[in-house]
């Protein structure tokens, strides 16, 4: 497991632990998702290390897609869970 330190702003420091996980879903619904491209948004879980410092564990990502009708939506992947996220428009 690889650890790196990233400074968000002057008031908060954290260590990020990233895994070597790659998306494995190649169903064809989302071509970018199955190809292992970098997500548009990362999904992280806050945790604490043995010294009490805040660390963020990468648990998934969100990719932007366009439907056949031209509507934008996101695919959210957390572990084996895959969800479609739509804007709340009427």
Secondary structure by P-SEA (a helix, b strand, c coil): cbbbbbbccccbbbbbbbccccccccccccccccccccccbbbbbbbcccccbbbbbbccbbbbbccccbbbbbbbbcccbbbbbbcccc
